[in-house]
Amino acid sequence: MAGRPLTLMAVHAHPDDEATGTGGVLARYAAEGIRTVLVTCTDGGCGDGPGGVKPGDPGHDPAAVASIRRRELEASCEVLKISDLEMLGYADSGMVGWPSNDAPEAFWQTPVEKGAARLADLMRHYRPDVVVTYDENGFYGHPDHIQAHRITMAALEMTEDLAPKVYWTTMPRSAMRRFGELMREFHPDMPEPDPTEAAALAEIGLPDDEITTWVDTTAFSGQKFDALAAHASQGENIFFLGMGKERFGEFMGVETFVRVQDTTGAALPESDLFAGLR
């Protein structure tokens, strides 16, 4: 470790995932002098187009959307002071069940060993001390999030687990309940989910006592908000931006993780991804 900076590598599926899931830790650790490396696996081409046009609708151009989203991602990285951005450039697979899942160029169709080999090369180059990605269900079942998990864990095997600490992003179930309350506060006319949907939503995240790592990023919630605002072309972000910075900081001021690999012996629960490394 001597002679090189401590390094955090976050592996995400799409432009804007870096802001919603890890914007706080990326900003915090950059401010602490840690090298922050963002790997974005897809081009985001299945996102909203100009004017909110949806994939499959007339006028939706995935290549044009990808170009917009790359510029937004670069702006987000500027806000979060990310040291290095690496884009793998796979085609966005879209939500589960979309026809784009089956496109030959889709990330979901990429052999895991092929994607993992590319990521392993980046790991050997940057030699991260901490790697962050999603759990095996991609947090909520998105194909590209699942694939990002798969290639990350395979790349770690290929590099003989060179990263001392590995984490999966998550949210405590208590926060998910508060999120539901906020949704109803901002959208009082929102219909209640049907029982099947409600049961699925209840399984997102983890019980609070299963979360190993709670990182306070309150001081950086303004940067996280601004990074999300850089992705303004995407309609799903409007809800968070509509909170305003103060409410956003209250709700999004702590980022939570499950530690899945560790060689440091740092005690759990912990409040620092780099506990045991400095």
C-alpha positions in Angstrom: 0.0 0.0 0.0 3.0 2.3 0.6 3.5 4.7 -2.3 0.0 4.6 -3.6 -3.3 6.1 -2.5 -6.1 4.2 -0.8 -8.6 3.5 -3.6 -12.3 2.9 -3.7 -13.8 1.3 -6.8 -17.6 1.4 -7.3 -19.0 -0.8 -10.0 -22.4 0.4 -11.2 -24.8 -0.5 -14.0 -26.0 2.8 -15.5 -25.3 6.5 -15.5 -27.0 8.0 -12.4 -26.6 4.8 -10.3 -23.4 6.2 -8.9 -25.3 9.2 -7.5 -28.3 7.4 -6.0 -26.5 4.5 -4.4 -23.0 5.7 -3.6 -22.9 9.5 -4.2 -22.3 10.2 -0.5 -19.4 7.8 0.0 -17.8 8.8 -3.3 -17.9 12.5 -2.3 -16.8 11.9 1.3 -13.8 9.7 0.4 -12.7 12.0 -2.4 -12.7 14.8 0.2 -10.6 12.6 2.5 -7.9 12.2 -0.2 -8.9 8.7 -1.3 -8.8 7.9 -5.0 -12.3 7.1 -6.2 -12.8 5.0 -9.3 -16.2 4.7 -11.0 -16.9 1.8 -13.4 -20.2 2.2 -15.3 -21.1 -0.9 -17.2 -23.7 0.3 -19.7 -24.5 3.3 -21.8 -27.9 4.0 -20.3 -29.5 3.9 -23.8 -32.8 2.5 -22.4 -33.3 5.6 -20.3 -35.7 8.4 -21.0 -35.2 10.5 -24.1 -35.6 14.2 -24.5 -39.1 15.3 -23.4 -39.5 12.1 -21.3 -40.0 9.9 -24.4 -39.8 6.2 -23.2 -37.9 3.3 -24.8 -40.1 1.8 -27.5 -42.1 4.9 -28.1 -41.8 6.9 -31.4 -38.8 9.2 -31.3 -36.8 7.3 -28.8 -33.2 7.0 -30.1 -31.0 4.8 -27.8 -27.8 6.2 -29.3 -28.8 9.8 -28.7 -30.0 8.9 -25.2 -26.6 7.3 -24.5 -24.8 10.4 -25.7 -26.9 12.6 -23.4 -26.4 10.3 -20.5 -22.6 10.1 -20.9 -22.5 13.9 -20.7 -24.6 13.8 -17.6 -22.4 11.1 -16.1 -19.3 13.2 -16.7 -21.0 16.2 -15.0 -22.0 14.0 -12.0 -18.4 12.8 -11.7 -17.2 16.4 -11.6 -19.7 17.2 -8.8 -18.6 14.1 -6.8 -14.9 14.8 -7.5 -14.5 11.2 -8.8 -10.8 10.6 -9.7 -11.3 8.2 -12.6 -14.3 7.2 -14.7 -14.2 4.0 -16.7 -17.1 3.1 -19.0 -17.4 -0.5 -20.2 -19.9 0.6 -22.9 -22.3 -2.3 -22.9 -25.8 -1.6 -24.3 -28.4 -1.0 -21.6 -30.6 -4.1 -21.2 -33.7 -2.2 -20.0 -36.0 -3.4 -17.2 -36.7 -7.0 -16.6 -39.0 -8.5 -19.3 -38.2 -5.8 -21.9 -37.4 -7.0 -25.4 -34.0 -5.2 -25.1 -33.0 -7.9 -22.6 -32.5 -10.2 -25.5 -30.5 -7.9 -27.8 -27.2 -9.6 -28.6 -25.3 -6.4 -27.6 -27.1 -6.1 -24.3 -25.1 -6.3 -21.1 -27.5 -9.0 -19.9 -26.4 -11.1 -22.8 -22.7 -10.6 -22.3 -20.9 -13.7 -21.1 -20.0 -13.1 -17.5 -16.4 -14.2 -18.0 -16.0 -11.7 -20.8 -17.2 -8.8 -18.8 -15.3 -9.9 -15.7 -12.1 -10.1 -17.7 -12.4 -6.5 -18.7 -13.2 -5.5 -15.1 -10.3 -7.6 -13.7 -7.9 -5.6 -15.9 -9.2 -2.4 -14.4 -8.8 -3.9 -10.9 -5.2 -4.9 -11.6 -4.6 -1.3 -12.9 -6.2 0.6 -10.0 -5.6 -2.0 -7.2 -8.7 -1.0 -5.2 -8.6 -1.4 -1.4 -12.4 -1.3 -1.3 -14.8 -2.5 -4.0 -18.5 -1.7 -3.9 -21.3 -3.2 -6.1 -24.8 -4.7 -5.8 -26.0 -7.9 -4.2 -26.9 -11.0 -6.2 -30.4 -9.6 -6.9 -29.1 -6.2 -8.1 -30.9 -4.7 -5.1 -34.3 -4.8 -6.9 -33.9 -7.3 -9.7 -32.8 -5.1 -12.6 -30.9 -7.3 -15.1 -28.0 -4.9 -15.5 -27.5 -4.6 -11.8 -27.5 -8.4 -11.4 -25.0 -8.6 -14.3 -22.8 -5.9 -12.6 -22.8 -8.0 -9.5 -21.9 -11.1 -11.4 -18.9 -9.6 -13.3 -17.6 -7.9 -10.2 -17.6 -11.0 -8.1 -16.0 -13.0 -11.0 -13.4 -10.3 -11.5 -12.5 -10.5 -7.9 -11.9 -14.2 -8.3 -9.8 -13.6 -11.4 -7.6 -11.2 -9.5 -7.4 -13.5 -6.5 -9.5 -11.2 -4.3 -6.9 -8.4 -4.4 -9.3 -6.0 -2.7 -9.1 -6.3 1.1 -12.7 -5.2 1.5 -15.8 -5.9 -0.7 -19.3 -4.4 -0.1 -22.8 -4.7 -1.5 -25.1 -1.7 -1.4 -28.3 -2.1 0.4 -31.0 -0.1 2.3 -32.4 -0.9 5.8 -36.0 -1.9 5.7 -36.8 0.9 8.1 -35.6 3.4 5.5 -37.7 1.7 2.8 -40.8 2.2 5.0 -39.9 5.8 5.4 -39.4 6.1 1.6 -43.0 4.7 1.1 -44.3 7.4 3.6 -42.4 10.1 1.7 -43.9 8.9 -1.7 -47.4 9.2 -0.2 -46.6 12.6 1.2 -45.4 13.9 -2.1 -48.0 12.0 -4.1 -51.1 11.7 -2.0 -53.2 10.4 -4.9 -50.8 7.5 -5.5 -52.7 4.2 -5.5 -51.8 1.6 -3.0 -49.7 -1.3 -4.6 -51.5 -4.6 -5.1 -50.7 -7.3 -2.6 -48.2 -9.0 -4.9 -46.3 -5.8 -5.6 -46.5 -4.8 -1.9 -45.0 -8.1 -0.9 -42.2 -7.7 -3.4 -41.4 -4.2 -2.2 -41.3 -5.4 1.4 -38.5 -7.7 0.5 -36.2 -4.9 -0.9 -33.3 -4.1 1.4 -32.4 -5.9 4.6 -33.5 -5.9 8.2 -31.6 -3.2 10.0 -29.7 -5.6 12.2 -28.2 -7.4 9.1 -26.6 -4.3 7.8 -22.9 -4.2 8.6 -21.8 -0.8 7.6 -23.5 2.6 8.1 -21.6 5.5 6.6 -22.6 9.1 7.6 -22.5 11.2 4.5 -24.7 14.0 5.7 -22.1 16.6 5.1 -21.9 15.6 1.4 -25.7 15.2 0.8 -25.6 18.5 -1.1 -23.1 17.1 -3.5 -25.1 13.9 -3.9 -28.2 16.0 -4.7 -26.3 18.0 -7.3 -24.9 14.9 -8.8 -28.4 13.4 -9.1 -29.5 16.7 -10.6 -26.9 16.3 -13.3 -28.9 13.4 -14.6 -32.0 15.5 -15.0 -33.0 13.8 -18.3 -34.2 10.8 -16.3 -37.8 11.1 -14.9 -37.3 8.7 -12.0 -34.9 11.2 -10.5 -37.5 14.0 -10.3 -39.0 12.6 -7.1 -35.7 12.9 -5.2 -35.0 16.4 -6.6 -38.5 17.5 -5.7 -37.7 16.9 -2.0 -35.3 19.9 -2.0 -31.8 19.6 -0.6 -32.8 19.8 3.1 -35.3 17.0 3.0 -33.1 15.0 0.6 -30.2 15.3 3.1 -32.4 14.1 6.0 -33.5 11.0 4.1 -30.3 10.3 2.1 -27.6 11.3 4.6 -26.5 7.8 5.5 -25.4 5.1 3.0 -25.6 1.5 4.1 -23.7 -1.6 3.0 -23.2 -5.3 3.7 -19.5 -6.3 4.0 -19.1 -9.6 2.1 -15.3 -9.9 2.0 -12.7 -8.7 4.5 -9.1 -9.3 5.3 -8.6 -6.5 7.9 -10.5 -8.0 10.8 -12.3 -4.6 11.4 -15.0 -5.0 13.9 -18.7 -4.9 12.9 -20.9 -3.0 12.7 -18.7 -0.3 11.2 -19.1 3.3 10.1 -16.2 3.6 7.6 -15.6 1.5 4.5 -11.9 1.9 5.1 -11.9 0.8 8.7 -8.9 -1.4 9.3 -7.1 0.1 6.3 -5.9 3.4 7.9 
